[in-house]
């Protein structure tokens, strides 16, 4: 179990990979799995605009 950095809800990480984006079931914020061992979550980076480059 790991706490959401936005709302502190407990989230169980299972079958996730580092770099994967998940959504907090409590507050709905997008989170990035920063580390699997030990489990660490961070706010997902904001998506930039795609200018077709």
DRENKE-364706 format. One record per residue: residue number from 1; residue in one letter; y, z, x of N, C-alpha, C in turn. Coordinates in steps of 0.02 Angstrom, whole numbers, padded with zeros to 5 digits. Example, Ala and Ser with C-alpha at 12.3 -4.5 7.8 and 13.67 -1.06 7.14 Angstrom:
2
     n   res   nnorth      nup    neast   canorth     caup   caeast   cnorth      cup    ceast
     1     a   -00284    00390    00660    -00225    00390    00615   -00165    00390    00660
     2     s   -00112    00354    00642    -00053    00357    00684    00002    00394    00645
// end
This chain:
53
     n   res   nnorth      nup    neast   canorth     caup   caeast   cnorth      cup    ceast
     1     x   -00059    00000    00042     00000    00000    00000    00062    00000    00045
     2     x    00112   -00036    00022     00175   -00040    00058    00231   -00039    00007
     3     x    00288   -00011    00026     00344   -00003   -00021    00388   -00066   -00020
     4     x    00411   -00086   -00078     00459   -00141   -00084    00525   -00118   -00052
     5     x    00553   -00158   -00007     00616   -00136    00025    00676   -00137   -00024
     6     x    00669   -00168   -00081     00724   -00172   -00129    00722   -00114   -00179
     7     x    00663   -00101   -00209     00659   -00050   -00262    00611    00007   -00247
     8     x    00577    00005   -00190     00531    00057   -00167    00466    00061   -00207
     9     x    00452    00011   -00248     00389    00010   -00285    00331    00001   -00236
    10     x    00275    00032   -00250     00215    00025   -00208    00180   -00041   -00224
    11     x    00169   -00082   -00173     00136   -00147   -00181    00073   -00147   -00139
    12     x    00018   -00168   -00169    -00044   -00173   -00132   -00050   -00244   -00104
    13     x   -00058   -00249   -00039    -00065   -00315   -00007   -00139   -00327    00005
    14     x   -00165   -00379   -00025    -00235   -00398   -00013   -00238   -00474   -00009
    15     x   -00274   -00498    00040    -00282   -00570    00051   -00216   -00606    00060
    16     x   -00172   -00577    00100    -00108   -00609    00115   -00106   -00625    00190
    17     x   -00064   -00673    00208    -00055   -00691    00278    00016   -00679    00299
    18     x    00026   -00668    00363     00093   -00658    00389    00135   -00720    00374
    19     x    00196   -00710    00350     00240   -00765    00332    00236   -00786    00260
    20     x    00187   -00760    00224     00179   -00777    00153    00235   -00745    00111
    21     x    00257   -00780    00060     00308   -00754    00015    00274   -00729   -00048
    22     x    00289   -00666   -00066     00261   -00637   -00128    00319   -00612   -00170
    23     x    00305   -00597   -00233     00356   -00571   -00278    00340   -00499   -00297
    24     x    00389   -00456   -00294     00379   -00386   -00314    00366   -00384   -00389
    25     x    00312   -00351   -00410     00297   -00347   -00482    00345   -00304   -00521
    26     x    00382   -00260   -00487     00429   -00215   -00521    00498   -00246   -00530
    27     x    00528   -00269   -00474     00598   -00293   -00478    00604   -00369   -00475
    28     x    00550   -00404   -00457     00550   -00477   -00457    00581   -00510   -00396
    29     x    00600   -00470   -00345     00630   -00498   -00285    00575   -00532   -00244
    30     x    00593   -00587   -00209     00546   -00620   -00165    00544   -00585   -00098
    31     x    00483   -00572   -00074     00472   -00535   -00012    00430   -00577    00035
    32     x    00444   -00569    00100     00405   -00603    00151    00359   -00551    00184
    33     x    00296   -00570    00194     00250   -00527    00231    00266   -00535    00305
    34     x    00297   -00484    00334     00318   -00486    00404    00260   -00470    00451
    35     x    00215   -00427    00428     00158   -00407    00468    00101   -00387    00421
    36     x    00040   -00402    00442    -00018   -00383    00402   -00047   -00317    00426
    37     x   -00043   -00304    00492    -00069   -00243    00519   -00020   -00215    00570
    38     x    00019   -00165    00555     00023   -00129    00491    00060   -00171    00439
    39     x    00045   -00160    00375     00077   -00200    00323    00152   -00186    00320
    40     x    00191   -00240    00325     00264   -00234    00325    00293   -00290    00283
    41     x    00340   -00273    00238     00374   -00322    00197    00448   -00323    00212
    42     x    00479   -00380    00203     00551   -00387    00210    00576   -00435    00157
    43     x    00640   -00435    00146     00668   -00482    00097    00658   -00553    00123
    44     x    00637   -00598    00078     00625   -00667    00097    00692   -00700    00114
    45     x    00693   -00743    00164     00755   -00778    00180    00777   -00822    00123
    46     x    00842   -00827    00113     00869   -00870    00060    00854   -00943    00078
    47     x    00836   -00982    00028     00822   -01052    00040    00888   -01089    00050
    48     x    00890   -01128    00103     00949   -01169    00115    00943   -01234    00077
    49     x    00998   -01269    00071     00997   -01333    00037    00962   -01384    00080
    50     x    00924   -01427    00048     00889   -01481    00083    00931   -01544    00077
    51     x    00958   -01565    00134     01001   -01623    00134    00961   -01687    00151
    52     x    00895   -01683    00146     00853   -01742    00158    00847   -01760    00231
    53     x    00857   -01713    00275     00852   -01727    00346    00784   -01715    00372
// end
